[in-house]
Amino acid sequence: MDNRTAKGLHWFKTVMMYAGFFWLFKLIFGLFAHNPGYEVAMALMSFMGSIFVLGVPAYAIGWMTAAPSQQEIKTDIVSVESSKSTNASAQHFHSSVLADTKEKNAMGRSYESNQQVMAADNAFSETDDEIEIRLYATAAEELEKKLVVKGLWTKFLVQTNGDENATKLAYLKARFIQLKAQEDSKRASLLNEKRRKILEDEKNQSEIEKAKQSQQILEAQDQKQENQIKEKYCLGHNISQAEIDFLRKRGATWYM
């Protein structure tokens, strides 16, 4: 039997005992009255009525004012632990969402760099021979479509005294050297961008890891503080308004 039921029954028995004594004296005096049967019946009926009028309210008052039993305290602690676990899971999920969001933002900021790195990878996939063939083809296509660099073409036309075939040969060699220089500059720029992107990704990843570690440290500190407040509360000590505000911020409800 728990403490509440025991105290409720104690109050019920005490009140009914006093009521019984009263109606017992009433019954005894009734035996000597002018109509003893009527007096006895009224005493018995009044006693039965006092069960509902006095006994039941007394039981309710005793039940409500009783201190909780050890079993009830254990049940409350289990409920608190379950609530804490739920809150911790929700906060962990919230932290994970924040970390994922930060990671996605970092990926979004480096989208353009990713495209440039892909271009660098494609450029570096060619061999030197393939690059030379492509550049000579570009120079030859300029000749076929008459899209030559006028200054360069005129230079060799003068040097060869108007010999068109010699001019074409000289132009192709010189134009290849120009295109090769441009290609080398482009490849160097893409290589530098690729290196910069790798360093940026490493930095972003490091920042994300640091943010996760900081969040875990803060969560551990808050959990330790909540456990200290709970221990204080279970020992019967009052908790301050600052501690209540802290628990509200944590989403805890066990102290209410």
C-alpha positions as CSV (number, residue, x, y, z in Angstrom):
1,M,0.0,0.0,0.0
2,D,1.5,3.4,-1.0
3,N,1.7,6.4,1.3
4,R,-1.2,8.3,-0.2
5,T,-3.7,5.4,0.2
6,A,-2.4,4.7,3.8
7,K,-2.8,8.3,4.8
8,G,-6.2,8.6,3.2
9,L,-7.5,5.5,5.1
10,H,-6.0,6.8,8.3
11,W,-7.9,10.1,8.0
12,F,-11.1,8.2,7.0
13,K,-10.9,5.9,10.1
14,T,-10.1,8.8,12.4
15,V,-13.1,10.9,11.3
16,M,-15.4,7.9,11.2
17,M,-14.3,6.9,14.7
18,Y,-15.3,10.3,16.1
19,A,-18.5,10.3,14.1
20,G,-19.2,6.7,15.4
21,F,-18.8,7.8,19.0
22,F,-21.2,10.7,18.5
23,W,-23.9,8.6,16.9
24,L,-23.4,5.9,19.5
25,F,-24.2,8.3,22.3
26,K,-27.1,9.5,20.2
27,L,-28.4,5.9,19.9
28,I,-28.0,5.2,23.6
29,F,-29.9,8.4,24.6
30,G,-32.5,7.5,22.0
31,L,-33.3,4.2,23.8
32,F,-34.7,6.2,26.6
33,A,-36.7,8.6,24.4
34,H,-40.4,8.6,24.0
35,N,-40.1,6.8,20.6
36,P,-36.8,4.7,20.9
37,G,-37.3,2.9,17.5
38,Y,-37.4,6.1,15.6
39,E,-34.4,7.5,17.5
40,V,-32.3,4.4,16.9
41,A,-33.1,4.3,13.2
42,M,-32.2,8.0,12.8
43,A,-28.9,7.4,14.6
44,L,-28.0,4.5,12.3
45,M,-29.0,6.4,9.2
46,S,-27.1,9.5,10.3
47,F,-24.0,7.3,10.9
48,M,-24.3,5.8,7.4
49,G,-24.7,9.2,5.9
50,S,-21.7,10.5,7.6
51,I,-19.6,8.0,5.7
52,F,-20.2,10.0,2.5
53,V,-20.5,13.4,4.1
54,L,-17.4,13.1,6.4
55,G,-15.5,10.0,5.6
56,V,-15.0,10.3,1.8
57,P,-13.8,14.0,2.0
58,A,-11.5,13.0,4.9
59,Y,-10.0,10.2,2.7
60,A,-9.5,12.6,-0.2
61,I,-7.8,15.3,2.0
62,G,-5.5,12.6,3.5
63,W,-4.6,11.2,0.0
64,M,-3.8,14.6,-1.4
65,T,-1.6,15.8,1.5
66,A,0.4,12.6,1.8
67,A,4.1,12.7,0.8
68,P,5.0,10.6,-2.3
69,S,6.2,7.0,-1.7
70,Q,9.7,5.8,-2.7
71,Q,8.1,3.9,-5.6
72,E,6.5,7.1,-6.9
73,I,9.8,8.9,-6.6
74,K,11.5,6.2,-8.6
75,T,8.8,6.4,-11.2
76,D,9.3,10.2,-11.5
77,I,13.0,9.7,-11.8
78,V,12.5,7.2,-14.6
79,S,10.1,9.6,-16.3
80,V,12.7,12.4,-16.0
81,E,15.4,10.2,-17.4
82,S,13.2,9.3,-20.4
83,S,12.4,13.0,-20.9
84,K,16.1,13.9,-20.7
85,S,16.9,11.2,-23.2
86,T,14.3,12.6,-25.6
87,N,15.5,16.1,-25.2
88,A,19.1,15.0,-25.7
89,S,18.1,13.2,-28.9
90,A,16.3,16.3,-30.1
91,Q,19.3,18.5,-29.4
92,H,21.7,16.0,-31.0
93,F,19.4,16.0,-34.1
94,H,19.4,19.8,-34.0
95,S,23.1,20.0,-33.8
96,S,23.5,17.5,-36.7
97,V,21.1,19.6,-38.8
98,L,23.2,22.8,-38.1
99,A,26.4,21.0,-38.9
100,D,25.0,19.6,-42.1
101,T,23.6,23.0,-43.1
102,K,27.0,24.6,-42.5
103,E,28.7,21.9,-44.6
104,K,26.2,22.4,-47.4
105,N,26.8,26.1,-47.3
106,A,30.5,25.6,-47.6
107,M,29.9,23.3,-50.6
108,G,27.7,25.9,-52.2
109,R,30.3,28.6,-51.8
110,S,32.9,26.4,-53.5
111,Y,30.6,25.3,-56.5
112,E,32.4,27.6,-58.9
113,S,35.8,26.4,-57.8
114,N,34.6,22.8,-58.3
115,Q,33.8,23.6,-61.9
116,Q,37.2,25.0,-62.4
117,V,38.9,22.0,-60.8
118,M,36.9,19.7,-63.1
119,A,38.2,21.8,-66.1
120,A,41.7,21.4,-64.7
121,D,41.3,17.7,-64.4
122,N,40.1,17.5,-68.0
123,A,43.0,19.6,-69.2
124,F,45.5,17.5,-67.3
125,S,44.1,14.3,-68.8
126,E,45.8,15.1,-72.2
127,T,49.3,14.0,-72.9
128,D,52.0,16.4,-74.3
129,D,51.7,14.9,-77.7
130,E,47.9,15.3,-77.7
131,I,48.3,18.9,-76.7
132,E,50.8,19.7,-79.5
133,I,48.5,18.0,-82.1
134,R,45.5,20.0,-80.9
135,L,47.5,23.3,-81.0
136,Y,48.9,22.7,-84.5
137,A,45.3,21.8,-85.6
138,T,44.1,25.1,-84.2
139,A,46.8,27.1,-86.0
140,A,46.0,25.2,-89.3
141,E,42.3,25.9,-88.9
142,E,43.1,29.6,-88.6
143,L,44.9,29.4,-91.9
144,E,42.1,27.6,-93.6
145,K,39.4,30.0,-92.3
146,K,41.7,33.0,-93.0
147,L,41.5,34.0,-89.3
148,V,45.2,34.5,-88.9
149,V,46.8,36.9,-86.5
150,K,47.4,39.7,-89.0
151,G,50.5,41.2,-87.4
152,L,52.2,37.8,-87.2
153,W,51.2,36.8,-90.7
154,T,52.4,40.1,-92.2
155,K,55.7,39.8,-90.4
156,F,56.5,36.4,-92.0
157,L,55.1,37.5,-95.3
158,V,57.7,40.3,-95.4
159,Q,60.5,38.1,-94.2
160,T,59.9,35.5,-97.0
161,N,59.5,38.2,-99.7
162,G,55.9,37.2,-100.4
163,D,56.5,33.4,-100.6
164,E,53.1,32.2,-99.4
165,N,54.2,28.6,-98.6
166,A,57.2,29.8,-96.6
167,T,55.0,32.3,-94.9
168,K,52.5,29.6,-93.9
169,L,55.2,27.3,-92.5
170,A,56.8,30.1,-90.5
171,Y,53.3,31.2,-89.3
172,L,52.4,27.7,-88.1
173,K,55.6,27.4,-86.1
174,A,55.3,30.8,-84.5
175,R,51.6,30.5,-83.9
176,F,52.1,27.1,-82.2
177,I,54.6,28.7,-79.9
178,Q,52.1,31.4,-78.9
179,L,49.3,28.9,-78.4
180,K,51.6,26.6,-76.3
181,A,52.5,29.6,-74.1
182,Q,48.8,30.3,-73.6
183,E,48.1,26.7,-72.9
184,D,50.9,26.5,-70.3
185,S,49.6,29.6,-68.6
186,K,46.0,28.2,-68.6
187,R,47.2,24.9,-67.1
188,A,49.3,26.7,-64.5
189,S,46.3,28.8,-63.5
190,L,44.0,25.8,-63.3
191,L,46.6,23.9,-61.2
192,N,46.8,26.8,-58.8
193,E,43.0,26.9,-58.6
194,K,43.0,23.2,-57.9
195,R,45.5,23.6,-55.1
196,R,43.6,26.5,-53.6
197,K,40.3,24.5,-53.7
198,I,42.0,21.6,-51.9
199,L,43.3,23.9,-49.2
200,E,39.8,25.6,-48.9
201,D,38.1,22.2,-48.6
202,E,40.5,21.2,-45.9
203,K,39.9,24.4,-44.1
204,N,36.1,24.1,-44.3
205,Q,36.3,20.5,-43.1
206,S,38.4,21.5,-40.2
207,E,36.0,24.3,-39.3
208,I,33.1,21.9,-39.4
209,E,34.9,19.4,-37.2
210,K,35.7,22.1,-34.7
211,A,32.1,23.3,-34.6
212,K,30.9,19.7,-33.9
213,Q,33.5,19.3,-31.2
214,S,32.5,22.6,-29.6
215,Q,28.8,21.7,-29.7
216,Q,29.6,18.3,-28.0
217,I,31.6,20.0,-25.3
218,L,28.9,22.6,-24.6
219,E,26.2,19.8,-24.5
220,A,28.3,17.8,-22.0
221,Q,28.8,20.9,-19.8
222,D,25.0,21.7,-19.9
223,Q,24.1,18.1,-19.1
224,K,26.5,18.0,-16.1
225,Q,25.0,21.2,-14.8
226,E,21.4,19.8,-15.2
227,N,22.4,16.7,-13.3
228,Q,23.8,18.8,-10.5
229,I,20.5,20.8,-10.3
230,K,18.5,17.5,-10.4
231,E,20.5,16.0,-7.5
232,K,20.0,19.2,-5.5
233,Y,16.2,19.1,-6.3
234,C,15.9,15.4,-5.3
235,L,17.5,16.2,-2.0
236,G,14.7,18.6,-1.2
237,H,16.6,21.9,-1.8
238,N,15.0,24.8,-3.6
239,I,16.4,25.7,-7.0
240,S,17.0,29.3,-8.0
241,Q,15.3,31.3,-10.7
242,A,18.6,31.3,-12.7
243,E,18.6,27.5,-12.6
244,I,14.9,27.4,-13.6
245,D,15.7,29.6,-16.6
246,F,18.6,27.3,-17.5
247,L,16.3,24.3,-17.3
248,R,13.6,26.0,-19.5
249,K,16.3,26.8,-22.1
250,R,17.3,23.2,-22.0
251,G,13.7,22.1,-22.5
252,A,13.6,20.2,-19.2
253,T,10.2,19.6,-17.5
254,W,11.0,17.3,-14.6
255,Y,11.2,20.1,-12.1
256,M,7.6,21.3,-12.7
